[in-house]
């Protein structure tokens, strides 16, 4: 099995949260009230699961493995992915700031919505590029032994950097958010 399958599986959960974020961002852009506790859960998910865990695995493990077999860091798919990660972090920071202002009673809904919707667009395109280009390259270029090592290292990252049970907690959150928000719009 390819190590990239774990990353593809994580993309599926992230895409559900992006659908919820898009729904809530559109509601906010229309001036409708949105529960800030849900926004806080989504932002926490994006910071911890999508960025620190998922993107962390890519940056610390997958990208260096691809570089080791000759895929350049700059000017190619890895550089594009890293630029997307950087832009995504900027949007997450802006959502964190807007959420803090919302929780303090300030009118920051439009700012949150702008960054939320921009993040959704960015990450959807990013996931598509990874699934259709970068992961296909990794599956072709990396030997089976490297995929096995990466899979073990991905598991280690989750255990050591994210903590036991956190992955499962986020999967429960994905399902909760999906049932809470996406069943209404389907």
N, C-alpha and C positions, 0 to 999 in steps of 0.2 A: 504494500500500500504506500502511496505517496504521502509525504509529510504535508504537502499542500492540501490534502483532503481535510485535515483538521482546520486549516485556515478557511477553506471554502465553507465548511460547516458553520464556523463562527460567522462568516459573512451572512448566512441565512438568518441567524438571530439578530445581527446588527441591522439587516434590512427591515425586519419587523419593527424595531425601535425607530428606524428612520421614517417608516410609514406613520407611526404614532406621532413622532415629532413634527412631521409635515402637517398632519391633521391639526394638531394643537397650534402650530405656527400660523396656519391659515385662519384658524379661529381668532387668534390674537390679532392678526393683521386686520381682521374685520371689526376689531374692537370688542369681541365677545370675551367674557371672563373665562379664565382657565385656571384649574387648580394648581397652585404653585408647588404642592407636594409632589404631583406627578412630574412637573418640570424638574424638580430637584432630583427625583429618582432617575429621570432620563439623563440629566447632566452627569450624575454620578456614574451611571452605566457607561456613558460615552468616555468619561475621563479614565475610569478604571478598567473596564472590560475592553472597549473598542480601542482606546489609545494605549494605555499602559500595558495591558496584556497582549492584545492582538497585534497592534503595531509594534509593540516591544519585541515580540517574537520575530517579526519580520526584520526589524532593524538590527537586532543583536545576533540573530541566527541565520535566517534565510538569505538576507542580502549578502552578508559576508561569504556564505557558502557559494552563492552565485558568482561573486567576485573571484573567489578562489579557482573557479573553472573558466575564468576569462571574460565574464560579463562586466563591462565597465560600470563603475559607480556613477560617473558623470557623463552626461550627454546621452543616456540611454534610459531604458525602463526603470532601473533602480533610482536614478536621479529624479525621474518624474514622480515616482511613488513617494520619495522623501520630500519633495516639494509639496505634494498633496498633504502629507502628514503634517508638515509645518503650517500650511494654510488651515488645515482642520483644527489644529491646536489654537490658532488665533481665534477662530470662530467659537470654540469651546470656552476660551477665556472670556470672550465678549458675552457669551450666554451666562456664564457664572456671574459676571459683573451686573448684567441686566437683571438676573434673578435676584441677586442681593438687593438691588434697588426696588424690585417688585415686592419682595418680602418686607421691605422697610416702608412700603406704602407709596412709593414713587411711581410715576407713570413711565414705565420702561417696557411696556408690552410691545410697542412697535420695534424697539431696538432688539429685544429678544427674538421677535418673529423674524426680523431681517436676517439676523445671524443664524437662526435655526434653519430657515429655508435655504440660505446659501450653503450651510453645512450639509443639508440633505442632498442638494444638487451635486456638491463636490464629492461627497462620499459615495453616492450611487455611481457616478462616473468612475470613481477610483476603484470601487469593487469590480466593476465591469472590466476595467483595464487589467486588474490583477487576475481575475478569473479567466479572461480570454487571451491575455498576452503573457504576463509575467509568470503565472503558475504553469502555463503550458510550457514555457521555456524551462522552468525549473524541473518539470517532469521529464523533459527530454534531455537536459544537460547533466542533472545530478544522478550519480549512480545509486542503486538500491541501498547500499550500505550507508550512504550519506542521508538518504531519506529516513532510514531507521534511526540514525543518530539524531537527526533533527526532531523526529517525533518524540524521542525520549527527552531531549532537551526542552521541547515545548512543554511537556508535562512537568519537568523540573521548574521551569519558569512559573507556571501556574502555582505549584506547591510553595515555592520559596518567595516569589515576589508578590503574588496575589493573595495567597493563603488558602488553607484547606476550606472547602465548602463554599468559597466565594463564587466559583464558576457555576455551581448548582443554584446558588441564590440568584444569580443574574438570569439563569435560564427560567427560573420560576417567575422572575420579574417580567421577562419577555412575554411569557404566556399571560400573566395578569394584565399587562398593558394591552396586549392584543385583544383579550376578551373585553376589557373595559372600554377601549376606544375604537377599535376597528370593527367590531361587530355592529356598531351603530351606523357606520358609513358604508358597510358592504351591501 
